[in-house]
Amino acid sequence: MKTVERYLDGFRRTDHAQILGCLTDDITWTVFGAFHIEGKEAYDAAIEGPGFAGDPDLEVVRMVEEGDTIMAELVGRVPQQDGSVQRLSMAEVFVLRDGLIRERRAWVLPLYEDEVR
């Protein structure tokens, strides 16, 4: 769980080196309905999402660990280039190998009205 916590800390600061240091070279990242990428170079290029302008505010609601898999529920606020803030609810699955994240699967839902819509 420490690797995922270090990864999220790096993501909150958009610290590419810290984020990439938590990943295997053959990392895969899928955001369902949005994209699938493979490898650190592609991952590095996708850290800032389209329209993002600044560090995301990510809050862990809960994390559960079983074997080499960690599941996390997150809520976030991401500053946008147009000055707005996009609110998100996320479910994340991290699969580790030798203490590093080798696969990340995410379901990301924009929140427009309140915390449950």
N, C-alpha and C positions, 0 to 999 in steps of 0.2 A: 504494500500500500504506500510505502514511502516514495517509491518511484513515481507513482501517479500523483501524489501530493507535490513532489518536486516539479513534475511536468506542469501541473495546474498553476503553481506559483510562477513558473516561467511564462506561461500563457497569459497570466494576469498582467505581466510587465512587458509582453511582446518581446521576450528575451530569446531570440532565435537559438543562440548557443546553448542555453539551458534546456530549451525544449528538445533540440536535436540530440543533446547528450543523454536524453532519456529513451531514445529510440534505437532499435536495431537498424542495420543498413538496409534490410529488406522490408521495412515497415510498409504496411498497407493501411489506408485510411478511407473509410467509406462513410459519407453522410448520405443516408438513404433519401432518394428523391433529388439529390443535388450533384454528387460526384463520387468517383472512386479514383484514388491515386496510389502509386507504388513507388517506393524508394525515397531516400532522404532529400534528394534534390527537389523532387516534385512536392514533397511535404513542406519543405522550406518555403517554396514559392506560394503555397496555399495558406500559410499561417494567418495572414491578414485577409479576411474575406472581402468580397466586392463591396465597395461603399464604406468600409470600416475606416474610422479616423481616430485612432487612439486606442489605449489599452482597455480591454474588456473588464468589467466588474463581474466576477464569477463567484457564486456562492454554492457551496456543496450542501445539499439538503441531506443526503445520506450516501454512504459508500458501503458496499458489501463485497467481501473477498471470499472466493472459494478456489482453492488450488492456485492455478496460474492466471485466474480470471478475476478482474475487479469490475464491478458495476457501480456506476455513480449516477445519481440524480442531481442535476444542477439547475440553477436559475441564473440568468445573466442579463447584463445591460451593456450594450455595445454602442459607443458614440459613432455616428454616421457623418459622412462628408457634408451632408446638407444641414448639419447642426442638430438633427434629431437624435434620439436615443432609441435603438431597437431593443426591446425586451424579449427574452427568449426563455423557453423551458427546454431542457435537454436530458436525454437518457444516453449514457455513454457506456460502452463495453470496451475494456482494455484487456488484451491478452498478452501476457509477459513470457519472455524466454530469457533465461539467465539474468534475471533482474532488470531487463529492459523491455519496453513496450514494442511488441512485434506486430500488433494489429490493434486498430482502433475503429470501432463501429459506433455511429452516432445517429440519433434521431433528434432533430432540431426543429422546434415549433415556435414560430413568432407569436408573441402575446400582444393583442391589440386592445383588449378591454380591461381584463383583470387577470388575476393569477391562474384562473382555471379555464379561460376562454381563449 
